[in-house]
């Protein structure tokens, strides 16, 4: 999951070297936390949150195959 999110987000930001993606696992819930530069956060979220929503949808659908629940958080 982390690799999938990293692939998608790195293609959106200007400074991929400052991108930090961490995961926390609690039972069957996986939490993916994205930290980036302030200038890049807007690109990850997108207008009215459409890009962030699309990232969450893709990750959730791929997590369903594994039988897990995924939360994507952008800081």
N, CA, C and O atoms as a Tripos MOL2 file, in Angstrom:
@<TRIPOS>MOLECULE
protein
  300   299    75     0     0
PROTEIN
NO_CHARGES

@<TRIPOS>ATOM
      1 N           0.8070   -1.1970    0.0000 N.3       1 UNK1
      2 CA          0.0000    0.0000    0.0000 C.3       1 UNK1
      3 C           0.8530    1.2660    0.0000 C.2       1 UNK1
      4 O           0.5870    2.2180   -0.7330 O.2       1 UNK1
      5 N           1.8790    1.2470    0.8400 N.am      2 UNK2
      6 CA          2.7420    2.4220    0.9460 C.3       2 UNK2
      7 C           3.3810    2.7470   -0.3990 C.2       2 UNK2
      8 O           3.4840    3.9130   -0.7770 O.2       2 UNK2
      9 N           3.8070    1.7220   -1.1130 N.am      3 UNK3
     10 CA          4.4480    1.9360   -2.4120 C.3       3 UNK3
     11 C           3.4730    2.5350   -3.4180 C.2       3 UNK3
     12 O           3.8530    3.3760   -4.2330 O.2       3 UNK3
     13 N           2.2240    2.1040   -3.3610 N.am      4 UNK4
     14 CA          1.1990    2.6290   -4.2630 C.3       4 UNK4
     15 C           0.9780    4.1170   -4.0150 C.2       4 UNK4
     16 O           0.9430    4.9100   -4.9560 O.2       4 UNK4
     17 N           0.8290    4.4900   -2.7530 N.am      5 UNK5
     18 CA          0.6190    5.8980   -2.3960 C.3       5 UNK5
     19 C           1.8550    6.7200   -2.7640 C.2       5 UNK5
     20 O           1.7390    7.8260   -3.2920 O.2       5 UNK5
     21 N           3.0210    6.1780   -2.4830 N.am      6 UNK6
     22 CA          4.2690    6.8820   -2.7940 C.3       6 UNK6
     23 C           4.3940    7.1350   -4.2970 C.2       6 UNK6
     24 O           4.8040    8.2190   -4.7110 O.2       6 UNK6
     25 N           4.0480    6.1540   -5.1010 N.am      7 UNK7
     26 CA          4.1120    6.3010   -6.5540 C.3       7 UNK7
     27 C           3.1780    7.4110   -7.0350 C.2       7 UNK7
     28 O           3.5600    8.2430   -7.8570 O.2       7 UNK7
     29 N           1.9520    7.4130   -6.5160 N.am      8 UNK8
     30 CA          0.9710    8.4170   -6.9510 C.3       8 UNK8
     31 C           1.3620    9.8200   -6.5050 C.2       8 UNK8
     32 O           1.2850   10.7640   -7.2910 O.2       8 UNK8
     33 N           1.7760    9.9600   -5.2600 N.am      9 UNK9
     34 CA          2.0500   11.2850   -4.7070 C.3       9 UNK9
     35 C           3.3430   11.8710   -5.2630 C.2       9 UNK9
     36 O           3.4140   13.0780   -5.4960 O.2       9 UNK9
     37 N           4.3630   11.0490   -5.4810 N.am     10 UNK10
     38 CA          5.6280   11.5590   -6.0200 C.3      10 UNK10
     39 C           5.4540   12.1820   -7.3960 C.2      10 UNK10
     40 O           6.1730   13.1130   -7.7570 O.2      10 UNK10
     41 N           4.5090   11.6730   -8.1580 N.am     11 UNK11
     42 CA          4.2850   12.2360   -9.4850 C.3      11 UNK11
     43 C           3.5560   13.5850   -9.4230 C.2      11 UNK11
     44 O           3.5260   14.3180  -10.4120 O.2      11 UNK11
     45 N           2.9730   13.9110   -8.2740 N.am     12 UNK12
     46 CA          2.2290   15.1630   -8.1400 C.3      12 UNK12
     47 C           3.0650   16.3230   -7.6090 C.2      12 UNK12
     48 O           2.8170   17.4740   -7.9670 O.2      12 UNK12
     49 N           4.0430   16.0390   -6.7660 N.am     13 UNK13
     50 CA          4.7640   17.0940   -6.0520 C.3      13 UNK13
     51 C           5.9830   17.5950   -6.8190 C.2      13 UNK13
     52 O           6.5060   16.9170   -7.7030 O.2      13 UNK13
     53 N           6.4260   18.8130   -6.4550 N.am     14 UNK14
     54 CA          7.6210   19.3980   -7.0640 C.3      14 UNK14
     55 C           8.8920   18.9180   -6.3810 C.2      14 UNK14
     56 O           9.9390   18.8050   -7.0190 O.2      14 UNK14
     57 N           8.8040   18.6340   -5.0750 N.am     15 UNK15
     58 CA          9.9690   18.2170   -4.2960 C.3      15 UNK15
     59 C           9.7530   16.8140   -3.7350 C.2      15 UNK15
     60 O           9.4440   16.6780   -2.5520 O.2      15 UNK15
     61 N           9.9050   15.7770   -4.5400 N.am     16 UNK16
     62 CA          9.6700   14.4220   -4.0300 C.3      16 UNK16
     63 C          10.6860   13.9740   -2.9940 C.2      16 UNK16
     64 O          10.4280   13.0320   -2.2440 O.2      16 UNK16
     65 N          11.8470   14.6380   -2.9400 N.am     17 UNK17
     66 CA         12.8480   14.2550   -1.9400 C.3      17 UNK17
     67 C          12.4220   14.6690   -0.5280 C.2      17 UNK17
     68 O          12.9250   14.1120    0.4480 O.2      17 UNK17
     69 N          11.5060   15.6370   -0.4010 N.am     18 UNK18
     70 CA         11.0200   16.0810    0.9090 C.3      18 UNK18
     71 C           9.7470   15.3500    1.3300 C.2      18 UNK18
     72 O           9.1710   15.6550    2.3750 O.2      18 UNK18
     73 N           9.3210   14.4120    0.5410 N.am     19 UNK19
     74 CA          8.0950   13.6680    0.8150 C.3      19 UNK19
     75 C           8.3870   12.5380    1.8010 C.2      19 UNK19
     76 O           9.3330   11.7700    1.6210 O.2      19 UNK19
     77 N           7.5580   12.4490    2.8470 N.am     20 UNK20
     78 CA          7.7060   11.3970    3.8480 C.3      20 UNK20
     79 C           6.3620   10.6840    3.9850 C.2      20 UNK20
     80 O           5.3430   11.3030    4.2930 O.2      20 UNK20
     81 N           6.3790    9.3800    3.7510 N.am     21 UNK21
     82 CA          5.1690    8.5740    3.8780 C.3      21 UNK21
     83 C           5.4280    7.5020    4.9180 C.2      21 UNK21
     84 O           6.3410    6.6890    4.7770 O.2      21 UNK21
     85 N           4.6120    7.5110    5.9660 N.am     22 UNK22
     86 CA          4.7640    6.5240    7.0380 C.3      22 UNK22
     87 C           3.4740    5.7260    7.1810 C.2      22 UNK22
     88 O           2.4020    6.1640    6.7640 O.2      22 UNK22
     89 N           3.6020    4.5550    7.7760 N.am     23 UNK23
     90 CA          2.4270    3.7160    7.9970 C.3      23 UNK23
     91 C           2.3560    3.3000    9.4600 C.2      23 UNK23
     92 O           3.3760    3.1190   10.1250 O.2      23 UNK23
     93 N           1.1390    3.1540    9.9370 N.am     24 UNK24
     94 CA          0.8720    2.6340   11.2700 C.3      24 UNK24
     95 C          -0.1880    1.5550   11.1190 C.2      24 UNK24
     96 O          -1.2170    1.7740   10.4790 O.2      24 UNK24
     97 N           0.0570    0.4100   11.6980 N.am     25 UNK25
     98 CA         -0.8880   -0.6910   11.5690 C.3      25 UNK25
     99 C          -1.4750   -1.0240   12.9330 C.2      25 UNK25
    100 O          -0.7520   -1.1850   13.9160 O.2      25 UNK25
    101 N          -2.8050   -1.1230   12.9730 N.am     26 UNK26
    102 CA         -3.5070   -1.4620   14.2030 C.3      26 UNK26
    103 C          -4.5430   -2.5210   13.8720 C.2      26 UNK26
    104 O          -5.6660   -2.2040   13.4780 O.2      26 UNK26
    105 N          -4.1610   -3.7740   14.0320 N.am     27 UNK27
    106 CA         -5.0720   -4.8600   13.6740 C.3      27 UNK27
    107 C          -5.2510   -4.9300   12.1780 C.2      27 UNK27
    108 O          -4.2840   -5.1080   11.4370 O.2      27 UNK27
    109 N          -6.4920   -4.7900   11.7280 N.am     28 UNK28
    110 CA         -6.7470   -4.8100   10.2880 C.3      28 UNK28
    111 C          -6.9160   -3.4080    9.7100 C.2      28 UNK28
    112 O          -7.3440   -3.2600    8.5650 O.2      28 UNK28
    113 N          -6.5840   -2.3750   10.4910 N.am     29 UNK29
    114 CA         -6.6380   -0.9970   10.0060 C.3      29 UNK29
    115 C          -5.2160   -0.5050    9.7580 C.2      29 UNK29
    116 O          -4.3660   -0.5480   10.6470 O.2      29 UNK29
    117 N          -4.9740   -0.0400    8.5410 N.am     30 UNK30
    118 CA         -3.6730    0.4960    8.1500 C.3      30 UNK30
    119 C          -3.8280    1.9940    7.9340 C.2      30 UNK30
    120 O          -4.6850    2.4290    7.1640 O.2      30 UNK30
    121 N          -3.0020    2.7820    8.6110 N.am     31 UNK31
    122 CA         -3.0580    4.2300    8.4920 C.3      31 UNK31
    123 C          -1.8140    4.6910    7.7420 C.2      31 UNK31
    124 O          -0.6920    4.4200    8.1680 O.2      31 UNK31
    125 N          -2.0130    5.3860    6.6320 N.am     32 UNK32
    126 CA         -0.9140    5.9080    5.8200 C.3      32 UNK32
    127 C          -0.8920    7.4250    5.9910 C.2      32 UNK32
    128 O          -1.8810    8.1050    5.7180 O.2      32 UNK32
    129 N           0.2450    7.9440    6.4460 N.am     33 UNK33
    130 CA          0.3840    9.3680    6.7210 C.3      33 UNK33
    131 C           1.3440    9.9770    5.7100 C.2      33 UNK33
    132 O           2.4770    9.5200    5.5580 O.2      33 UNK33
    133 N           0.8780   11.0150    5.0210 N.am     34 UNK34
    134 CA          1.6740   11.6950    3.9960 C.3      34 UNK34
    135 C           2.0950   13.0530    4.5400 C.2      34 UNK34
    136 O           1.2540   13.8550    4.9440 O.2      34 UNK34
    137 N           3.4050   13.3070    4.5500 N.am     35 UNK35
    138 CA          3.9340   14.6060    4.9540 C.3      35 UNK35
    139 C           4.7510   15.1540    3.7990 C.2      35 UNK35
    140 O           5.5930   14.4580    3.2310 O.2      35 UNK35
    141 N           4.4900   16.4260    3.4530 N.am     36 UNK36
    142 CA          5.1940   17.0530    2.3310 C.3      36 UNK36
    143 C           5.3840   18.5330    2.6280 C.2      36 UNK36
    144 O           4.8940   19.0420    3.6350 O.2      36 UNK36
    145 N           6.1020   19.2200    1.7400 N.am     37 UNK37
    146 CA          6.2830   20.6650    1.8640 C.3      37 UNK37
    147 C           4.9290   21.3650    1.8010 C.2      37 UNK37
    148 O           3.9700   20.8410    1.2340 O.2      37 UNK37
    149 N           4.8690   22.5550    2.3900 N.am     38 UNK38
    150 CA          3.6100   23.3120    2.3760 C.3      38 UNK38
    151 C           3.1700   23.6260    0.9590 C.2      38 UNK38
    152 O           1.9730   23.6370    0.6710 O.2      38 UNK38
    153 N           4.1200   23.8830    0.0680 N.am     39 UNK39
    154 CA          3.7730   24.2000   -1.3230 C.3      39 UNK39
    155 C           3.1930   22.9910   -2.0460 C.2      39 UNK39
    156 O           2.3800   23.1460   -2.9570 O.2      39 UNK39
    157 N           3.6000   21.8020   -1.6520 N.am     40 UNK40
    158 CA          3.1520   20.5860   -2.3230 C.3      40 UNK40
    159 C           1.8550   20.0280   -1.7560 C.2      40 UNK40
    160 O           1.1830   19.2420   -2.4240 O.2      40 UNK40
    161 N           1.4940   20.4130   -0.5510 N.am     41 UNK41
    162 CA          0.2700   19.8930    0.0740 C.3      41 UNK41
    163 C          -0.9510   20.2380   -0.7840 C.2      41 UNK41
    164 O          -1.8430   19.4080   -0.9630 O.2      41 UNK41
    165 N          -0.9860   21.4540   -1.3070 N.am     42 UNK42
    166 CA         -2.1080   21.8630   -2.1530 C.3      42 UNK42
    167 C          -2.2280   21.0230   -3.4090 C.2      42 UNK42
    168 O          -3.3350   20.7710   -3.8860 O.2      42 UNK42
    169 N          -1.1070   20.5910   -3.9460 N.am     43 UNK43
    170 CA         -1.1210   19.7470   -5.1420 C.3      43 UNK43
    171 C          -1.6170   18.3480   -4.8230 C.2      43 UNK43
    172 O          -2.2690   17.7100   -5.6500 O.2      43 UNK43
    173 N          -1.3070   17.8700   -3.6220 N.am     44 UNK44
    174 CA         -1.7630   16.5410   -3.2240 C.3      44 UNK44
    175 C          -3.2680   16.5560   -2.9490 C.2      44 UNK44
    176 O          -3.9780   15.6100   -3.2910 O.2      44 UNK44
    177 N          -3.7450   17.6310   -2.3320 N.am     45 UNK45
    178 CA         -5.1730   17.7170   -2.0070 C.3      45 UNK45
    179 C          -5.9960   18.0360   -3.2490 C.2      45 UNK45
    180 O          -7.0520   17.4390   -3.4590 O.2      45 UNK45
    181 N          -5.5320   18.9610   -4.0650 N.am     46 UNK46
    182 CA         -6.2480   19.3160   -5.2920 C.3      46 UNK46
    183 C          -7.4080   20.2600   -5.0240 C.2      46 UNK46
    184 O          -7.7290   20.5630   -3.8750 O.2      46 UNK46
    185 N          -8.0210   20.7130   -6.0860 N.am     47 UNK47
    186 CA         -9.1610   21.6210   -5.9580 C.3      47 UNK47
    187 C         -10.3280   20.8830   -5.3280 C.2      47 UNK47
    188 O         -10.7410   19.8220   -5.7950 O.2      47 UNK47
    189 N         -10.8470   21.4640   -4.2660 N.am     48 UNK48
    190 CA        -11.9750   20.9040   -3.5150 C.3      48 UNK48
    191 C         -11.7010   19.4730   -3.0440 C.2      48 UNK48
    192 O         -12.6350   18.7100   -2.8020 O.2      48 UNK48
    193 N         -10.4230   19.1120   -2.9140 N.am     49 UNK49
    194 CA        -10.0560   17.8080   -2.3850 C.3      49 UNK49
    195 C         -10.2610   16.6500   -3.3440 C.2      49 UNK49
    196 O         -10.3140   15.4970   -2.9160 O.2      49 UNK49
    197 N         -10.3740   16.9330   -4.6140 N.am     50 UNK50
    198 CA        -10.6600   15.8760   -5.5860 C.3      50 UNK50
    199 C          -9.5070   14.8880   -5.7500 C.2      50 UNK50
    200 O          -9.7440   13.6880   -5.8850 O.2      50 UNK50
    201 N          -8.2700   15.3700   -5.7420 N.am     51 UNK51
    202 CA         -7.1290   14.4670   -5.9110 C.3      51 UNK51
    203 C          -6.9660   13.5960   -4.6710 C.2      51 UNK51
    204 O          -6.7160   12.3950   -4.7820 O.2      51 UNK51
    205 N          -7.1060   14.2000   -3.4850 N.am     52 UNK52
    206 CA         -7.0080   13.4270   -2.2440 C.3      52 UNK52
    207 C          -8.0960   12.3640   -2.1860 C.2      52 UNK52
    208 O          -7.8510   11.2390   -1.7490 O.2      52 UNK52
    209 N          -9.2770   12.7160   -2.6190 N.am     53 UNK53
    210 CA        -10.3880   11.7570   -2.6310 C.3      53 UNK53
    211 C         -10.1010   10.6140   -3.5990 C.2      53 UNK53
    212 O         -10.4080    9.4590   -3.3050 O.2      53 UNK53
    213 N          -9.5150   10.9320   -4.7500 N.am     54 UNK54
    214 CA         -9.1840    9.9010   -5.7330 C.3      54 UNK54
    215 C          -8.0980    8.9640   -5.2000 C.2      54 UNK54
    216 O          -8.1670    7.7520   -5.4040 O.2      54 UNK54
    217 N          -7.0930    9.5270   -4.5140 N.am     55 UNK55
    218 CA         -6.0420    8.7030   -3.9150 C.3      55 UNK55
    219 C          -6.6500    7.7610   -2.8930 C.2      55 UNK55
    220 O          -6.3310    6.5720   -2.8720 O.2      55 UNK55
    221 N          -7.5270    8.2860   -2.0420 N.am     56 UNK56
    222 CA         -8.1660    7.4520   -1.0150 C.3      56 UNK56
    223 C          -9.0180    6.3470   -1.6360 C.2      56 UNK56
    224 O          -9.0370    5.2220   -1.1360 O.2      56 UNK56
    225 N          -9.7160    6.6620   -2.7160 N.am     57 UNK57
    226 CA        -10.5580    5.6650   -3.3800 C.3      57 UNK57
    227 C          -9.7240    4.5350   -3.9690 C.2      57 UNK57
    228 O         -10.0760    3.3640   -3.8230 O.2      57 UNK57
    229 N          -8.6310    4.8710   -4.6270 N.am     58 UNK58
    230 CA         -7.7610    3.8510   -5.2230 C.3      58 UNK58
    231 C          -7.1550    2.9620   -4.1410 C.2      58 UNK58
    232 O          -7.1220    1.7390   -4.2810 O.2      58 UNK58
    233 N          -6.6780    3.5780   -3.0670 N.am     59 UNK59
    234 CA         -6.0480    2.8110   -1.9870 C.3      59 UNK59
    235 C          -7.0770    1.9130   -1.2990 C.2      59 UNK59
    236 O          -6.7830    0.7560   -0.9960 O.2      59 UNK59
    237 N          -8.2740    2.4340   -1.0520 N.am     60 UNK60
    238 CA         -9.3150    1.6220   -0.4160 C.3      60 UNK60
    239 C          -9.7110    0.4290   -1.2640 C.2      60 UNK60
    240 O          -9.9120   -0.6680   -0.7420 O.2      60 UNK60
    241 N          -9.8240    0.6350   -2.5640 N.am     61 UNK61
    242 CA        -10.2310   -0.4690   -3.4260 C.3      61 UNK61
    243 C          -9.1550   -1.5500   -3.5070 C.2      61 UNK61
    244 O          -9.4730   -2.7370   -3.5740 O.2      61 UNK61
    245 N          -7.8850   -1.1460   -3.5020 N.am     62 UNK62
    246 CA         -6.8340   -2.1630   -3.5240 C.3      62 UNK62
    247 C          -6.7000   -2.8370   -2.1570 C.2      62 UNK62
    248 O          -6.2840   -3.9930   -2.0810 O.2      62 UNK62
    249 N          -7.0410   -2.1410   -1.0920 N.am     63 UNK63
    250 CA         -6.9850   -2.7370    0.2500 C.3      63 UNK63
    251 C          -8.1020   -3.7510    0.4700 C.2      63 UNK63
    252 O          -7.9490   -4.6850    1.2570 O.2      63 UNK63
    253 N          -9.2080   -3.5740   -0.2150 N.am     64 UNK64
    254 CA        -10.3210   -4.5210   -0.0850 C.3      64 UNK64
    255 C          -9.8990   -5.9230   -0.5080 C.2      64 UNK64
    256 O         -10.3520   -6.9130    0.0650 O.2      64 UNK64
    257 N          -9.0340   -6.0010   -1.5050 N.am     65 UNK65
    258 CA         -8.5450   -7.3070   -1.9680 C.3      65 UNK65
    259 C          -7.7510   -8.0140   -0.8820 C.2      65 UNK65
    260 O          -7.7280   -9.2430   -0.8170 O.2      65 UNK65
    261 N          -7.0910   -7.2170   -0.0160 N.am     66 UNK66
    262 CA         -6.2940   -7.7830    1.0660 C.3      66 UNK66
    263 C          -7.1080   -7.9690    2.3490 C.2      66 UNK66
    264 O          -6.6170   -8.5400    3.3230 O.2      66 UNK66
    265 N          -8.3460   -7.4900    2.3470 N.am     67 UNK67
    266 CA         -9.1960   -7.6190    3.5250 C.3      67 UNK67
    267 C          -8.8240   -6.6600    4.6320 C.2      67 UNK67
    268 O          -9.0240   -6.9690    5.8070 O.2      67 UNK67
    269 N          -8.2870   -5.5060    4.2870 N.am     68 UNK68
    270 CA         -7.8860   -4.5050    5.2730 C.3      68 UNK68
    271 C          -8.6410   -3.2090    5.0390 C.2      68 UNK68
    272 O          -9.1890   -2.9720    3.9620 O.2      68 UNK68
    273 N          -8.6580   -2.3740    6.0700 N.am     69 UNK69
    274 CA         -9.2030   -1.0320    5.9560 C.3      69 UNK69
    275 C          -8.0280   -0.0740    5.9920 C.2      69 UNK69
    276 O          -7.1010   -0.2420    6.7850 O.2      69 UNK69
    277 N          -8.0720    0.9290    5.1310 N.am     70 UNK70
    278 CA         -6.9570    1.8680    5.0170 C.3      70 UNK70
    279 C          -7.4690    3.2920    5.2240 C.2      70 UNK70
    280 O          -8.5120    3.6810    4.6990 O.2      70 UNK70
    281 N          -6.7110    4.0500    5.9980 N.am     71 UNK71
    282 CA         -6.9790    5.4670    6.1940 C.3      71 UNK71
    283 C          -5.7870    6.2310    5.6490 C.2      71 UNK71
    284 O          -4.6490    5.9530    6.0270 O.2      71 UNK71
    285 N          -6.0330    7.1980    4.7590 N.am     72 UNK72
    286 CA         -4.9570    8.0160    4.2070 C.3      72 UNK72
    287 C          -5.1010    9.4110    4.8120 C.2      72 UNK72
    288 O          -6.1350   10.0640    4.6720 O.2      72 UNK72
    289 N          -4.0410    9.8490    5.4840 N.am     73 UNK73
    290 CA         -4.0400   11.1390    6.1640 C.3      73 UNK73
    291 C          -2.9610   12.0150    5.5410 C.2      73 UNK73
    292 O          -1.8410   11.5610    5.3080 O.2      73 UNK73
    293 N          -3.3050   13.2870    5.2710 N.am     74 UNK74
    294 CA         -2.3490   14.2160    4.6640 C.3      74 UNK74
    295 C          -2.0360   15.3100    5.6800 C.2      74 UNK74
    296 O          -2.9290   16.0260    6.1320 O.2      74 UNK74
    297 N          -0.7570   15.4290    6.0340 N.am     75 UNK75
    298 CA         -0.3170   16.4500    6.9950 C.3      75 UNK75
    299 C           0.5170   17.4880    6.2940 C.2      75 UNK75
    300 O           0.9840   18.4350    6.9270 O.2      75 UNK75
@<TRIPOS>BOND
     1     1     2 1
     2     2     3 1
     3     3     4 2
     4     3     5 am
     5     5     6 1
     6     6     7 1
     7     7     8 2
     8     7     9 am
     9     9    10 1
    10    10    11 1
    11    11    12 2
    12    11    13 am
    13    13    14 1
    14    14    15 1
    15    15    16 2
    16    15    17 am
    17    17    18 1
    18    18    19 1
    19    19    20 2
    20    19    21 am
    21    21    22 1
    22    22    23 1
    23    23    24 2
    24    23    25 am
    25    25    26 1
    26    26    27 1
    27    27    28 2
    28    27    29 am
    29    29    30 1
    30    30    31 1
    31    31    32 2
    32    31    33 am
    33    33    34 1
    34    34    35 1
    35    35    36 2
    36    35    37 am
    37    37    38 1
    38    38    39 1
    39    39    40 2
    40    39    41 am
    41    41    42 1
    42    42    43 1
    43    43    44 2
    44    43    45 am
    45    45    46 1
    46    46    47 1
    47    47    48 2
    48    47    49 am
    49    49    50 1
    50    50    51 1
    51    51    52 2
    52    51    53 am
    53    53    54 1
    54    54    55 1
    55    55    56 2
    56    55    57 am
    57    57    58 1
    58    58    59 1
    59    59    60 2
    60    59    61 am
    61    61    62 1
    62    62    63 1
    63    63    64 2
    64    63    65 am
    65    65    66 1
    66    66    67 1
    67    67    68 2
    68    67    69 am
    69    69    70 1
    70    70    71 1
    71    71    72 2
    72    71    73 am
    73    73    74 1
    74    74    75 1
    75    75    76 2
    76    75    77 am
    77    77    78 1
    78    78    79 1
    79    79    80 2
    80    79    81 am
    81    81    82 1
    82    82    83 1
    83    83    84 2
    84    83    85 am
    85    85    86 1
    86    86    87 1
    87    87    88 2
    88    87    89 am
    89    89    90 1
    90    90    91 1
    91    91    92 2
    92    91    93 am
    93    93    94 1
    94    94    95 1
    95    95    96 2
    96    95    97 am
    97    97    98 1
    98    98    99 1
    99    99   100 2
   100    99   101 am
   101   101   102 1
   102   102   103 1
   103   103   104 2
   104   103   105 am
   105   105   106 1
   106   106   107 1
   107   107   108 2
   108   107   109 am
   109   109   110 1
   110   110   111 1
   111   111   112 2
   112   111   113 am
   113   113   114 1
   114   114   115 1
   115   115   116 2
   116   115   117 am
   117   117   118 1
   118   118   119 1
   119   119   120 2
   120   119   121 am
   121   121   122 1
   122   122   123 1
   123   123   124 2
   124   123   125 am
   125   125   126 1
   126   126   127 1
   127   127   128 2
   128   127   129 am
   129   129   130 1
   130   130   131 1
   131   131   132 2
   132   131   133 am
   133   133   134 1
   134   134   135 1
   135   135   136 2
   136   135   137 am
   137   137   138 1
   138   138   139 1
   139   139   140 2
   140   139   141 am
   141   141   142 1
   142   142   143 1
   143   143   144 2
   144   143   145 am
   145   145   146 1
   146   146   147 1
   147   147   148 2
   148   147   149 am
   149   149   150 1
   150   150   151 1
   151   151   152 2
   152   151   153 am
   153   153   154 1
   154   154   155 1
   155   155   156 2
   156   155   157 am
   157   157   158 1
   158   158   159 1
   159   159   160 2
   160   159   161 am
   161   161   162 1
   162   162   163 1
   163   163   164 2
   164   163   165 am
   165   165   166 1
   166   166   167 1
   167   167   168 2
   168   167   169 am
   169   169   170 1
   170   170   171 1
   171   171   172 2
   172   171   173 am
   173   173   174 1
   174   174   175 1
   175   175   176 2
   176   175   177 am
   177   177   178 1
   178   178   179 1
   179   179   180 2
   180   179   181 am
   181   181   182 1
   182   182   183 1
   183   183   184 2
   184   183   185 am
   185   185   186 1
   186   186   187 1
   187   187   188 2
   188   187   189 am
   189   189   190 1
   190   190   191 1
   191   191   192 2
   192   191   193 am
   193   193   194 1
   194   194   195 1
   195   195   196 2
   196   195   197 am
   197   197   198 1
   198   198   199 1
   199   199   200 2
   200   199   201 am
   201   201   202 1
   202   202   203 1
   203   203   204 2
   204   203   205 am
   205   205   206 1
   206   206   207 1
   207   207   208 2
   208   207   209 am
   209   209   210 1
   210   210   211 1
   211   211   212 2
   212   211   213 am
   213   213   214 1
   214   214   215 1
   215   215   216 2
   216   215   217 am
   217   217   218 1
   218   218   219 1
   219   219   220 2
   220   219   221 am
   221   221   222 1
   222   222   223 1
   223   223   224 2
   224   223   225 am
   225   225   226 1
   226   226   227 1
   227   227   228 2
   228   227   229 am
   229   229   230 1
   230   230   231 1
   231   231   232 2
   232   231   233 am
   233   233   234 1
   234   234   235 1
   235   235   236 2
   236   235   237 am
   237   237   238 1
   238   238   239 1
   239   239   240 2
   240   239   241 am
   241   241   242 1
   242   242   243 1
   243   243   244 2
   244   243   245 am
   245   245   246 1
   246   246   247 1
   247   247   248 2
   248   247   249 am
   249   249   250 1
   250   250   251 1
   251   251   252 2
   252   251   253 am
   253   253   254 1
   254   254   255 1
   255   255   256 2
   256   255   257 am
   257   257   258 1
   258   258   259 1
   259   259   260 2
   260   259   261 am
   261   261   262 1
   262   262   263 1
   263   263   264 2
   264   263   265 am
   265   265   266 1
   266   266   267 1
   267   267   268 2
   268   267   269 am
   269   269   270 1
   270   270   271 1
   271   271   272 2
   272   271   273 am
   273   273   274 1
   274   274   275 1
   275   275   276 2
   276   275   277 am
   277   277   278 1
   278   278   279 1
   279   279   280 2
   280   279   281 am
   281   281   282 1
   282   282   283 1
   283   283   284 2
   284   283   285 am
   285   285   286 1
   286   286   287 1
   287   287   288 2
   288   287   289 am
   289   289   290 1
   290   290   291 1
   291   291   292 2
   292   291   293 am
   293   293   294 1
   294   294   295 1
   295   295   296 2
   296   295   297 am
   297   297   298 1
   298   298   299 1
   299   299   300 2
@<TRIPOS>SUBSTRUCTURE
     1 UNK1         2 RESIDUE 1 A UNK
     2 UNK2         6 RESIDUE 1 A UNK
     3 UNK3        10 RESIDUE 1 A UNK
     4 UNK4        14 RESIDUE 1 A UNK
     5 UNK5        18 RESIDUE 1 A UNK
     6 UNK6        22 RESIDUE 1 A UNK
     7 UNK7        26 RESIDUE 1 A UNK
     8 UNK8        30 RESIDUE 1 A UNK
     9 UNK9        34 RESIDUE 1 A UNK
    10 UNK10       38 RESIDUE 1 A UNK
    11 UNK11       42 RESIDUE 1 A UNK
    12 UNK12       46 RESIDUE 1 A UNK
    13 UNK13       50 RESIDUE 1 A UNK
    14 UNK14       54 RESIDUE 1 A UNK
    15 UNK15       58 RESIDUE 1 A UNK
    16 UNK16       62 RESIDUE 1 A UNK
    17 UNK17       66 RESIDUE 1 A UNK
    18 UNK18       70 RESIDUE 1 A UNK
    19 UNK19       74 RESIDUE 1 A UNK
    20 UNK20       78 RESIDUE 1 A UNK
    21 UNK21       82 RESIDUE 1 A UNK
    22 UNK22       86 RESIDUE 1 A UNK
    23 UNK23       90 RESIDUE 1 A UNK
    24 UNK24       94 RESIDUE 1 A UNK
    25 UNK25       98 RESIDUE 1 A UNK
    26 UNK26      102 RESIDUE 1 A UNK
    27 UNK27      106 RESIDUE 1 A UNK
    28 UNK28      110 RESIDUE 1 A UNK
    29 UNK29      114 RESIDUE 1 A UNK
    30 UNK30      118 RESIDUE 1 A UNK
    31 UNK31      122 RESIDUE 1 A UNK
    32 UNK32      126 RESIDUE 1 A UNK
    33 UNK33      130 RESIDUE 1 A UNK
    34 UNK34      134 RESIDUE 1 A UNK
    35 UNK35      138 RESIDUE 1 A UNK
    36 UNK36      142 RESIDUE 1 A UNK
    37 UNK37      146 RESIDUE 1 A UNK
    38 UNK38      150 RESIDUE 1 A UNK
    39 UNK39      154 RESIDUE 1 A UNK
    40 UNK40      158 RESIDUE 1 A UNK
    41 UNK41      162 RESIDUE 1 A UNK
    42 UNK42      166 RESIDUE 1 A UNK
    43 UNK43      170 RESIDUE 1 A UNK
    44 UNK44      174 RESIDUE 1 A UNK
    45 UNK45      178 RESIDUE 1 A UNK
    46 UNK46      182 RESIDUE 1 A UNK
    47 UNK47      186 RESIDUE 1 A UNK
    48 UNK48      190 RESIDUE 1 A UNK
    49 UNK49      194 RESIDUE 1 A UNK
    50 UNK50      198 RESIDUE 1 A UNK
    51 UNK51      202 RESIDUE 1 A UNK
    52 UNK52      206 RESIDUE 1 A UNK
    53 UNK53      210 RESIDUE 1 A UNK
    54 UNK54      214 RESIDUE 1 A UNK
    55 UNK55      218 RESIDUE 1 A UNK
    56 UNK56      222 RESIDUE 1 A UNK
    57 UNK57      226 RESIDUE 1 A UNK
    58 UNK58      230 RESIDUE 1 A UNK
    59 UNK59      234 RESIDUE 1 A UNK
    60 UNK60      238 RESIDUE 1 A UNK
    61 UNK61      242 RESIDUE 1 A UNK
    62 UNK62      246 RESIDUE 1 A UNK
    63 UNK63      250 RESIDUE 1 A UNK
    64 UNK64      254 RESIDUE 1 A UNK
    65 UNK65      258 RESIDUE 1 A UNK
    66 UNK66      262 RESIDUE 1 A UNK
    67 UNK67      266 RESIDUE 1 A UNK
    68 UNK68      270 RESIDUE 1 A UNK
    69 UNK69      274 RESIDUE 1 A UNK
    70 UNK70      278 RESIDUE 1 A UNK
    71 UNK71      282 RESIDUE 1 A UNK
    72 UNK72      286 RESIDUE 1 A UNK
    73 UNK73      290 RESIDUE 1 A UNK
    74 UNK74      294 RESIDUE 1 A UNK
    75 UNK75      298 RESIDUE 1 A UNK
